[in-house]
């Protein structure tokens, strides 16, 4: 594994660690003021692009693909909560 892959994985892990705080707050308070659905949709598009890039690697998808899927699901959950509680 190269250094780029390590940094990419650390970025994805950091994002995956931060989104649950937003989800927990929404579940606890039922307040989604200040959240931007457009921002979350743009983040989702970015994760889709990351997954597509990972799939098209010459060696095929690697383990970081799972981190993209995890992040996509976490942000998707937060987006669903936004529409439920708005």
Backbone as CSV, one residue per row, in Angstrom:
resi,resn,N_x,N_y,N_z,CA_x,CA_y,CA_z,C_x,C_y,C_z
1,UNK,0.855,-1.182,0.000,0.000,0.000,0.000,0.895,1.237,0.000
2,UNK,0.511,2.210,-0.792,1.307,3.429,-0.870,0.803,4.470,0.129
3,UNK,1.580,5.527,0.261,1.246,6.584,1.220,-0.060,7.285,0.852
4,UNK,-0.325,7.439,-0.450,-1.586,8.068,-0.883,-2.788,7.288,-0.371
5,UNK,-2.725,5.966,-0.463,-3.823,5.127,0.009,-4.042,5.253,1.500
6,UNK,-2.950,5.379,2.243,-3.071,5.539,3.698,-3.758,6.854,4.028
7,UNK,-3.330,7.935,3.377,-3.944,9.234,3.648,-5.411,9.270,3.217
8,UNK,-5.716,8.626,2.105,-7.110,8.547,1.661,-7.948,7.807,2.698
9,UNK,-7.437,6.709,3.201,-8.154,5.935,4.210,-8.327,6.742,5.489
10,UNK,-7.299,7.454,5.915,-7.409,8.270,7.133,-8.452,9.367,6.972
11,UNK,-8.520,9.968,5.783,-9.538,10.980,5.517,-10.935,10.370,5.631
12,UNK,-11.127,9.220,5.018,-12.435,8.560,5.048,-12.810,8.137,6.469
13,UNK,-11.843,7.686,7.240,-12.100,7.297,8.629,-12.479,8.520,9.459
14,UNK,-11.780,9.640,9.239,-12.107,10.870,9.966,-13.524,11.336,9.647
15,UNK,-13.899,11.286,8.376,-15.257,11.673,8.010,-16.276,10.719,8.620
16,UNK,-15.981,9.440,8.588,-16.901,8.441,9.150,-17.058,8.625,10.647
17,UNK,-16.034,9.122,11.308,-16.105,9.338,12.758,-16.885,10.597,13.107
18,UNK,-16.925,11.578,12.211,-17.579,12.847,12.542,-19.082,12.860,12.268
19,UNK,-19.545,12.190,11.229,-20.965,12.234,10.874,-21.888,11.654,11.940
20,UNK,-21.499,10.611,12.663,-22.419,10.077,13.679,-22.829,11.103,14.740
21,UNK,-21.968,12.088,15.035,-22.340,13.121,15.999,-23.551,13.908,15.504
22,UNK,-23.563,14.210,14.215,-24.693,14.912,13.620,-25.956,14.046,13.658
23,UNK,-25.800,12.771,13.382,-26.937,11.848,13.392,-27.500,11.700,14.800
24,UNK,-26.626,11.526,15.776,-27.069,11.355,17.166,-27.808,12.602,17.640
25,UNK,-27.279,13.777,17.296,-27.941,15.023,17.692,-29.340,15.116,17.092
26,UNK,-29.466,14.774,15.815,-30.780,14.828,15.161,-31.743,13.827,15.787
27,UNK,-31.264,12.644,16.099,-32.134,11.634,16.708,-32.580,12.046,18.105
28,UNK,-31.677,12.681,18.840,-31.994,13.072,20.209,-32.922,14.281,20.277
29,UNK,-32.678,15.274,19.411,-33.404,16.539,19.517,-34.517,16.710,18.483
30,UNK,-34.474,15.933,17.430,-35.410,16.076,16.301,-35.307,17.454,15.662
31,UNK,-34.140,18.092,15.814,-33.896,19.413,15.243,-32.823,19.281,14.170
32,UNK,-33.124,19.781,12.986,-32.166,19.716,11.885,-31.817,21.107,11.368
33,UNK,-32.144,22.134,12.164,-31.821,23.504,11.764,-30.318,23.626,11.579
34,UNK,-29.930,24.292,10.517,-28.521,24.490,10.233,-27.928,23.440,9.315
35,UNK,-28.655,22.368,9.072,-28.169,21.351,8.144,-28.558,21.740,6.731
36,UNK,-27.701,21.422,5.799,-27.965,21.752,4.405,-28.101,20.468,3.596
37,UNK,-29.308,20.190,3.102,-29.468,18.986,2.287,-28.637,19.055,1.003
38,UNK,-28.493,20.244,0.427,-27.681,20.388,-0.778,-26.229,19.997,-0.498
39,UNK,-25.706,20.448,0.636,-24.342,20.091,1.024,-24.201,18.580,1.158
40,UNK,-25.163,17.951,1.823,-25.085,16.502,2.018,-25.200,15.755,0.689
41,UNK,-26.019,16.255,-0.224,-26.142,15.625,-1.547,-24.828,15.749,-2.312
42,UNK,-24.175,16.905,-2.209,-22.886,17.086,-2.880,-21.838,16.137,-2.285
43,UNK,-21.863,15.952,-0.977,-20.958,15.004,-0.328,-21.236,13.588,-0.850
44,UNK,-22.510,13.228,-0.961,-22.878,11.912,-1.479,-22.351,11.710,-2.903
45,UNK,-22.469,12.740,-3.735,-21.953,12.654,-5.106,-20.441,12.431,-5.071
46,UNK,-19.764,13.114,-4.166,-18.325,12.911,-4.022,-17.981,11.478,-3.643
47,UNK,-18.751,10.891,-2.738,-18.504,9.494,-2.355,-18.800,8.548,-3.514
48,UNK,-19.817,8.837,-4.291,-20.106,8.016,-5.473,-18.922,8.082,-6.442
49,UNK,-18.377,9.278,-6.644,-17.215,9.414,-7.525,-16.022,8.629,-6.982
50,UNK,-15.821,8.678,-5.674,-14.743,7.911,-5.067,-14.937,6.416,-5.260
51,UNK,-16.179,5.946,-5.128,-16.460,4.521,-5.341,-16.216,4.136,-6.798
52,UNK,-16.659,4.991,-7.731,-16.454,4.699,-9.152,-14.969,4.677,-9.495
53,UNK,-14.210,5.617,-8.936,-12.770,5.619,-9.154,-12.159,4.322,-8.641
54,UNK,-12.560,3.920,-7.446,-12.016,2.717,-6.829,-12.343,1.472,-7.641
55,UNK,-13.540,1.426,-8.193,-13.957,0.275,-9.007,-13.141,0.189,-10.294
56,UNK,-12.760,1.349,-10.841,-12.072,1.357,-12.132,-10.554,1.254,-12.011
57,UNK,-10.028,1.048,-10.827,-8.585,0.876,-10.675,-8.132,-0.350,-11.460
58,UNK,-6.952,-0.297,-12.060,-6.472,-1.443,-12.839,-6.457,-2.752,-12.041
59,UNK,-6.140,-2.669,-10.762,-6.092,-3.881,-9.918,-7.467,-4.235,-9.371
60,UNK,-8.471,-3.424,-9.676,-9.814,-3.663,-9.152,-10.007,-2.947,-7.826
61,UNK,-11.215,-3.015,-7.283,-11.495,-2.319,-6.023,-10.607,-2.846,-4.905
62,UNK,-10.266,-1.936,-3.982,-9.493,-2.338,-2.818,-10.328,-2.116,-1.559
63,UNK,-9.703,-2.327,-0.430,-10.440,-2.269,0.836,-10.986,-0.876,1.141
64,UNK,-10.435,0.174,0.540,-10.949,1.528,0.794,-12.339,1.728,0.191
65,UNK,-12.703,0.891,-0.774,-14.053,0.950,-1.337,-15.088,0.811,-0.226
66,UNK,-14.840,-0.063,0.717,-15.746,-0.248,1.856,-15.888,1.006,2.696
67,UNK,-14.824,1.782,2.827,-14.905,3.039,3.573,-15.779,4.047,2.840
68,UNK,-15.689,4.066,1.510,-16.568,4.945,0.734,-18.030,4.546,0.922
69,UNK,-18.296,3.262,0.892,-19.673,2.779,1.074,-20.172,3.135,2.475
70,UNK,-19.332,2.925,3.481,-19.707,3.260,4.856,-20.058,4.737,4.979
71,UNK,-19.184,5.596,4.454,-19.436,7.035,4.515,-20.693,7.420,3.753
72,UNK,-20.895,6.817,2.588,-22.098,7.090,1.803,-23.348,6.755,2.617
73,UNK,-23.335,5.633,3.298,-24.486,5.211,4.107,-24.703,6.133,5.302
74,UNK,-23.616,6.563,5.933,-23.734,7.447,7.098,-24.325,8.787,6.688
75,UNK,-23.799,9.379,5.622,-24.320,10.677,5.168,-25.753,10.510,4.667
76,UNK,-26.035,9.403,4.018,-27.404,9.128,3.576,-28.375,9.043,4.735
77,UNK,-27.939,8.452,5.836,-28.770,8.392,7.042,-29.055,9.790,7.563
78,UNK,-28.017,10.632,7.612,-28.203,12.000,8.081,-29.139,12.766,7.151
79,UNK,-29.036,12.534,5.864,-29.915,13.184,4.894,-31.369,12.739,5.093
80,UNK,-31.565,11.474,5.327,-32.919,10.964,5.598,-33.506,11.582,6.858
81,UNK,-32.672,11.722,7.888,-33.136,12.353,9.125,-33.500,13.811,8.896
82,UNK,-32.752,14.483,8.035,-33.073,15.861,7.713,-34.503,15.947,7.155
83,UNK,-34.820,15.107,6.177,-36.142,15.173,5.568,-37.231,14.675,6.512
84,UNK,-36.888,13.802,7.428,-37.886,13.320,8.398,-38.242,14.402,9.411
85,UNK,-37.249,15.147,9.874,-37.471,16.110,10.969,-37.578,17.566,10.534
86,UNK,-37.494,17.852,9.245,-37.576,19.267,8.841,-38.958,19.821,9.003
